[in-house]
Amino acid sequence: MWPEAEDGSISAARAWTASIRTMYWRGEPAGMVHNLLVHHAAELDAAVGDAPSSAVMAGLLRAEAEALAVAGTVAYFDMGRYGAAHRELKNAMRCARHSDDMRMCGWIFAKQSHLAWCQHSKDDAILTANAALEYTQANPLASADVFTRRAVAHAMDGNEAAALRDIDNAAEAASDATPADTPDWLIGFDSARVAGLAGLVRLTLGQPQEAVTELRRALTVDVAGNHAAVLSADLATGLGRIGEPDEGARTLFPVLPVAATSHSVERRARLQTAWRTLQPANTPATRALRDQLRTYRLIAA
């Protein structure tokens, strides 16, 4: 739990971070979200030195770590700025360590693992995820987060047995999680998120039918627009690969606006992968999708 600050500085800091995260998930431009988070972290860094007690200082450091960790995620996942992401996650880790929150260190290690597999560095992704597990202190949801990151890296490496084992472990851990033991900063990670990453693992392993099942499960809950764009793109890819291009095209229509406004390089890349899978069908639905993708400037005209 977060310590109570006499002046409310910690709760105010985390409330602003939560507001920025909400902007991100509803599809506000990634660059704007990133700038807000970096500016917020800088203000918190300046405030740490004026903290009235060690408890307040620790809380502000955790708040700064949270803002920097989310900024790093936006930097690599949405902006393709890997150097900035490395720096922000490194500074997030520094803040988390100085606050003595080892479980938060595990969360940041998991993000560093995610960064590594976004850079196609599967060995680094696996090693970093292994380190992350040492810090989660067996917290169910934090552990599930790490297992899913490592599962994708194993799938990239072609290690089907290890990838599926990690997905099973993630699903089991997520099902064991309760609100009481869920870290405050691990917002939005649940069984549906595990299913979405299981779908990505199955796609990576060349198992599109299984991927479609997992991704449909992930989309049965009310996921935020930005995340729905990723899941829908992966689902469309899987549907294309099992010979259902029209359904794949229909899956994408609702998420194109948020994918366009977020200016996310990863979301654009996932949509383009889906389009390359669906395009050969050349049906009325896929042609309509092509026109919409061009309208939203998600593919070249």
N, C-alpha and C positions, 0 to 999 in steps of 0.2 A: 504493500500500500504506500501511497505517497504521504509524506509528513505534512501536517497542517502548518501553514505559514501564518504568523501573527498578522501580517498585512495583506494576506490573500494573494501574494505575488505568484505562488506556485499554481494555484487553481486558475488564476487569470492567464498565466502563461500557457497552461495546458489547454484552456478553453480556446485561445487564439489558434494554437496548433490544430486543434480539432476542427475549427472553422475552416482553416486552410485545407485540411485534408478533405473536408466535405466539398470544397470548391474543386479539388482535384478529381474526386470520384464522379462528380457530375459533369466533368469534361471541360472545365475552364482551361485556357491555353497553358501548356506545360511551362513555358518560359515565365509567365506571370506567377504561377504557383511556386516555382523554384525561387524566384526573386523574393517573394514574400517570406518563404521559409528561411532563406539565408539571412535576410534582414532581421527576422525575428530571433534567430540564433545569435546574431551579433549583439542584439540588445540584451539578451539573456546573459551572454558572456560578460558584458559590462556590468550587469547587475550582481553577478556572483560575488564580486569583491566587496560589495556593500551589504551582503546578507547579514542579518542581525544575530544569527546563530548557526551552528554547524548543521543542524537539521534543515534549516531553510536553505543553506548553501547546497546541501546534498540534493534537495528537491529541485532547486534551480538547475543544478548540473544535469539531473535526469531530464528535466524539461528541455534543456539545450541539446542533450544527446538525442532526444526524440525528434526534435525539429531538424537536426542535422542528418539523422538517419533517413527521414522521409525525403529531405532535400537530395540526399545522395541517390535514393531510389529514382526520383524523378529525373535526376541528371543522367543516369545510365539507361533507364528503361524508356524514357520518353524523349530525351534530348540527344542521346548518343554521345554525351560528353563524359567519356570514361575517366579522363584525368580528374575532372572536377568531382566526380563520384568517389574516386579513390580518396581524395583529400577530405571530402565531407564525411565519409564513413570512418576514416582514420580519426578525425576530430571527434566524431560521435563516440567512438570507442574510448578515446581519452576521457571524455566527460563521464561516460558510464563507469569507467574504472575508478575515477576520482570520487564518484558518488558511492562506491562500494556496492553497486548493483550488478552482481555477476550474471543474473538472469537476463538483464538487458544486454549485457555483453554478448550473450548467446544469440539474441535477436539480431544484433548488429553483425556478428559473424555470419549468420544466415543470409543477411543482405549482401555481404561480401561474396558469399558463395554464389548467390544469384547473379551478381555482377560478373563473376568469373565465367559462368556458363553463358551469359549474354555475349561475352567476348570469345566464346567457343574454347575456353580454357578448362576443359572438363576435369583434368587432373587437379588443378588448383581448386576447382569448385568442390570436388570430393574431399580434398584435404581440409578446406575451410569449413565444410559442413561437419566433418569429424570433430574439428575443434569446437564448433558451436555446440555440439551435443554434450561436451564436457561442462558447459556453462549453464545449460538449461535447468539444472538441478531437478531433473525428472518432472518438470512441470508439463502436464499433458499437452496443452495447446502449443507451448513454445517448442516442445519436442516434435510435435506434428509438423510445425512450420519447417523445422530443419530437415526432417525426413523427406518432405516433398521436394525441397531444394536438391537434396542429394540424389533422390530418385531420378530427377531430370538429368543430372550429370551422369549417372550410371547409364541411363537410356542413351544419351549422346555417345557414350563409350561403347554401346552395343552389349552391355552387361544386363541382359533381360532379367536374370534371376535376382540380382541385387536390386535392380530398379523396382521390380514388382514386390519384393520383400519390404523395401522402404515405403512403398505406397500402402501396403497392408498395415505396416506399423503406424503410419501416419493416420490412417482411418481409425485404427483402434484407439490411438492416443486421443484423437479429436473427439471420439465418442465418449471417452472417459472424462472429458473436461467439464467443469462446472463454472458458473459465473464467479463463485467465490475464489477459485484459484486461477482465474484468467488474468494475466497481466493487463494493466490499464492501457498500455501502449500497443498491445496486439489487437488493434481494432479491426473487425471485419474478417478475421481468420476463423473459419469454422469447417464443418464437414463438407459443406458445399464447395468451399475453396479447395479442399483436398480433392474432391471429385474433379474439379476443373483441371488441377495439375495432373491428376491421374489420366485425364484425357490427353493432355500434352505428352505424357510419358508413352501412352499407347500409340499416339501418332508417330512419335519419334522411333518407336520400336517396329513400326510398320504393321500395326494392328488397328486399322481404321474402324472396324465394326465395334470393337470393344471401346475405342475412343468415343464413338458416337454415343454409346450407352452412358459413359461417364459424363460427357459434356451435357447431354440432355438432363441428367440428374442435377448437375451444377446449376443449370438454368431454370430449374423448377422453383427456386427461391427468388426473391426480389433482390437481384444484385444491382449494384450501382451502374450507371450508364457506361462509365469508362471501363469497368471490369466486364460488363456484358459485351462490349465490343471485342474484347480479346476472346472470350468464351465462344461467341458467335462465329468469329473468324475461324477458330479451330474446329468448331462443329461443322461449318460449311466445308472446310477442307476434308474432314472425315466423310461427310456425305458425298462429296464429289468422288472420293476414292472408292466408295461402295456403289457407285452408279446411281446416285440420287441428286443430280445437279440442280434440278428445279427446286427441290426442297432446300438445298444448300443456298441457292440464290435468295429464296424467300427469307431465309434465316438472317441474311445480312441487311436487308432493306431498313429495318428499324434502327440499326446501330450506326448507319453511315453519318448522320448529322453529328453525333458526339465524337466519332472518330475524326471527323474533319475539324471540329472546333478545338479539340485537344492538341492538335499538332504533334502527336506522339509518333516518333519514328518506329517504335516497336509495334504499335497498333496498326500503323500503315503497312508495315512489313507483313504482319499476319494476314491482313486483308488482301494484300497482293499475292501472298501464297495461296489463299483461298481462291482468288480470281484465276490464277494460272491453272488451278485444278478444275475449275468449273468451265472455263472458257471453251475448251474443245467441244463441249456438248452443242454449243451454238443453237440453243432453243430460244423461244420468245422470252422466257424468264431470264436466261443468262444474258441475252442481248439487252434487256431492260436494266439488268444489274450493271452491265458495262456502261450504259448511258448515265446511270446514277453515279457510278464511281468517277466518271469524267466530270460530271456536274460538280461534285464535291472535291474535285482535283486530287483524288486518291490514287488515280492512275493517269498516265499521260494521255492527252487527247489524241 
